[in-house]
Amino acid sequence: MATNSLVCVNDYEEQALSLLDKRVRDYYSCGADDGQTLSDNVADFRRLRLRPRMMVDVSNINMKTTLLGQEVAFPVCVAPTGIQKLAHPDGELATARASASLGTCMCLSTGSTVSLGELAENLPELLLWFQLYVCKDRDLTRQLVKQAERAGCKALVVTVDRPEQGTRRTSITNKFSLPLHLSFKNLDSLKSPLQSSQNNKYAVLHTMFDNTLTWEDIQWLTTITNLPVIAKGVLTGVDAVKALESGCKAIYVSNHGGRQLDGVCSTISVLSEVVKAVNGRAEVYLDGGVRTGTDVLKALALGARAVFVGRPPLYGLAVAGEEGARNVLTILRNELKLAMQLSGVTDVQSVSRDLVTYRASL
């Protein structure tokens, strides 16, 4: 469809939600329980105010940065979101093409409907990370890790905030399941309960994840791969330190898009605590609630190396496939550049904490 009239992320979200089947729309957009954290993720960015500096030469803006030593063209990357072929037949491949064309990173979900191998074959230039759920079957976990290594992934992003599945009421009401024509491609060639199940494979997948995980398991994971391990789902300074002590090379502040424990803090509200605890020993990333370039700038000011966006490119994908995903990322890139110029900031790697303050009560 024509996308000329869609000029911001919210436009793409509104259009996507009008196009998607109700079950898919509810699956992508819902949060856990009452959706308090889901809404707080967005709302708490609005509590921050920018303090721009004037009379700065902003004719040259550097938006390049590095993630664990790998360069990206701008600090907005694609967060792991599963089952993208529900949004568009090309699924994760289209999103990956959009990411590669703009020179940014994509993190592929364990629950992807396109395999790591397919992305590696079609897009060797893509900076690809793999989001890993540790399975009860450790041999299955090892095989997933080996797939990521063979595909040329540059990092393993381990989800640490899912000992159990959060309650997503609309998915229960809609009896959400994986359509028969789709599968979890990274697991297709591996022996797992999915191969022998005639039931809802979406539900079966979630029974495979280990709810006994501790930081010792993260230590074990670092011993079976040379890839850097990133802890995704950290919301406190205490856990950030534990992650580093367990061998993690970076911290990813996330509350799973508000889809796990409802009522937890928004990610932007805890970012400063995590950054302070890390104390320069590792890079810190954030996802959750990023909808504008000014949101990105605020996160950078509070110490994030980069932000990841999940729903926005997914909504772009639903509207116009690869073009839509690329448009959404381009919008965020362009908005960030303008926000930097209007704030007197010329380099994404030198955004200072004093750029932001919390809105005063009136």
N, C-alpha and C positions, 0 to 999 in steps of 0.2 A: 504494500500500500504506500501511498505518497506520505512522506514524512516531513515535508517542507514546513508544515504548521506546528511541528513538535519542537519546541525550543528549549526545553529543560527536562530534567529527569522526571519531575512530577507529571509532565505531559505524557511521557512514555508510559509511566505507571498507569495513568488513567486510561490511556488507549489500550494497553495490554489487558487490563482487567475487564474491559468491555468486550474484548475479543475471545478470551480464553473460556473454555468449558468450565462450568461452575466447580467441578471437583478439582480441576487443575488450578483454577484461580484461587480457591480456598487453600489448597496445599501450599502453593508458593507464598501466599500473602499472610497466612495465619501466624500467630504467636502462641505461646503456651497459655493455657487457662484463660484469664481475663484480658491478656494482651497488654498488661501494664508495662512490662519491660520493653515490649515491641514499640509502644508509643514513646516511652521515655528515651529510647535510643535516638530518636529524631528530635524530640522536644528539647532534650538537654543541650544539644548544640545551640539552640536558640537562646539559652541562658548566657552564653558567652558573647562578649562584645569585643570588637576589634579596636585597637588604638593605633591608627596609622601614623606614619611619619611623613611629613610633607617636604617638598622641594628636594626630591631625590631623583637623580637621573635613572629612569626606568626604561630607557630605550633598548637595553639588552637584558633579557631575563634568562637565567639558567634554570631549567626545570629538571635537568638530569640528576640522577642520584644512583646509588648502588645498593643492592640488597645482597648481603653476604658476599660482596666483591663483584657481583654481576650488575652491569649497567642497565638501567631502565631509562626511557626517555622522559618520564614524569612519574611522580610518586603515587599513582593511582593504579592499583592492580586488581585482578579478578579473583574474588573469593570463591572457595569451593561450594558449589550448589549442585545437588544431584538431579538426575532424571531430566536433563534439559531437552530431551526429544519430546517431552510433553508440550514444550513451548513451540518447537519448530522441528521439522524432520531432520535437519542437519545437526541439531543439538549442540553438544560441546565442541564439535569440530568447527562450527560457525563462530562460536565465541572465541575459540582459540585463534582462528584466522583473524578476527578483529583485533585481538590482543597482539598478535605477532605483527600485524600491519602498522600498529602504533608504537611498537617497541616497548611494550610493558609485559609484566609477568602474569601468568595464569596459574592458579592452583586447582588441580583436577581432583574431584571428589572420588572417594572409594565407590560411591553410588552412581558413578557416571554411566551414561548410556553409550558412550564412545570410549574405546580402550586407549590406554597409554601408548600402545604400539601404533595405533592408527594416527595419533597426534604426532608421534615421533617420525613416522614415515612421511606424513604430509607437510609437517612444519618443523623441520630440523632447526630452524632459526629461533623458534619460540623459547623464551625463558619459562620453563615448565617446572612447577613444584607439584608434589603429590600429597594430598590430604589422606592420612592413614587412620583408620579405626583399628586398634589392636584387637584381634580375634581371640576367642577362647582357644582355638586351635593354633598354637604357636607356629606350627609348620606352615599353615595357611598364611599367617602374618609374614613369615620369612619369604614365601613365594611372592606376595604382593610387593615386598621391599625389593626383591630381585627384579620384578617387572619394572619398577620405578627406576632402578639403576640402569637396566638395559635401554629404557626409553630416553636416557639422558637427563632425567630430572636432576635438578640442582639442590633440592632440599626435600626432606620429609616433614610434613606438617601434621603433628600427632594431636588428635582431638582428645582433650583431657577432661571435658565437661559433660561427658555422656556416660555415667555409670548405668543409667536407665534412660529410656526414651521419655521426654517430656510429654505432657498431656496436650494434644492438639485437638480441640473439641470438634472442629469442622471435619477433620479427617476421620474421626470416629463416626460422626453423624453421616458423612458421605460414604463410609465404608471404603476409604481410599485403598486402592491396590495398583500394582504395576500392570499395565495392559499387556496382554499376551504377546503382542508383536515386539515388545521391548525386553531387554535383559540388562543386567549389570555386567557390562562388557569386561571389566577387569577381573571378574570372577568366572567368566564363562569357561575358561580352559583349566580352571583349578577345581580339584575335588573338594566339594563343600556340600552342606545341606541343601543348597539351592538346586543342585543337579538332581536330587532324588525327590524334591518336594513337588507336589501337585497343588499346593496351597498358595496363598498370597505371598509371592516372593518378596514383596516389600516388607511384610511382617517377618518373614523368615530371616531376611538379611539382618534385621535388628536383633534377632535372638542370637546371632553369631558373635556379637561384640561382647568383650569381657568386662563384667562389672566388678571384678576383683582387683582392678589395676591400682597400683601404687607407684610412687616415684621410683621404686626399685625396678619396676618393669620398664620405665623410661631408660634407666641405666642399662638394662639388658638390651634394649633396642639399639642403643648407641654402640654396642659391641658387635652387632651383626651387619653393620653397614658403615661405609666411609662417608655417606651423605650427612650433612649437618641436620640435626633434629631440632625442630621448632615446636614449642609447646603452645597449642592453640586452645583458648578457653580460660586463660588466666585473668582473674579479676581482683587479685590482692597482691600487695607487695610481698607478703610472706610466701605465697605460692610462686611468685616470680623468682625469688631467691632459691627456693627448693628446686625449681626447674633448672636453674643454672648449676646448682650443686649436683644435679642428676646428669649433667652433660649436655643440656640443651644449649644451642648456639644463638638462639634468638627467642624472644617472647612475643606472642601474638595475643593481644587483648581482645577478647570476644565473649559474648554471651549467647553464641549460637543464633544470632539474629532474633533474640527474644523467644526462642522456641524450646528452651529447656526448663529452667526454674523461673517461673514468673515471680516478679518482685525483686529480682536481683538488680544491682546498680546498672545504670547505663554504662556503656564502655567509655564514653568521653569523660564521664564523671570520675572514673577511677584511673584514667591514664596517667595523671601526674603522680599518683601514689606508686604505680608500677615503675615508672621511669625513675623516680627517686630511689626506689629499692634496687633497681638494676645498676644505677650509679655509673653508667657509661661502660659497663662490662659487656653489653650485648645490644644489638638493635632491638627496637620495640615497634611492633606493628599494631594496627587497630582495624577492626571492622565493626559495623553496627550503626545504622542511622545516617551514614554519609549520603547526602542528596545534592549537595552543591559544592562548587569550588571553594566557597568561603568555609564550609565545613572541613574540607581538606586542609586549608590553611590554618584553621584553629587547631586541628590535631597535630600538625607539624609544629606549631608554636608550643604545644604542651609536651613535645618530646617524641612524637611518633616519627619513625624513619619514613614510613609510607602508610597509606590506608588501603584497605581492600574493600571492594564493593561486590555484593552478592546479588540482591534483587535487581538493582538498576540495569546491569547488562542483560539479565534474564528477561526483564520487561522489554528491553530493546530487541532481544532475540524474538520474543513473541510477536512483536509488531512487524518487524521487517528482516528477520533472519540476521545474517552476518552484517548487513548494512545497518540494521537497527542497533545491534550490539556495539558496532564501531561508532555510530552516532552518539550513543550515550557516553561512551568513554571520551570521545572528542569534546562533547559538551563540558564534561568535568575538567578536562585538560584546559580548555579555553577559559572556563570560569576561574580556574585556579590562577592562570596567568594574569588575567585582569585583576583579580583580587590582590595578587602580589604587587602589580603596578600601582594600584590605588592605595596600597598600604606602605609603599616605599620600600618594598622588599625585592631584592634582585636575584637571590639565590635560594633555592629550596633547602639547601644544606646549612643555611645560616639564619633560619627563622628563629627569632628570639622569644623567650617566654613572656617578655613584657609587651608583646603585641596583643595579648588577650587579657581580658578581665571579666569577672562575673558581673552581670547586670545588677545594678543597685536596686533595692526595693524602693518603691515610690510611696 
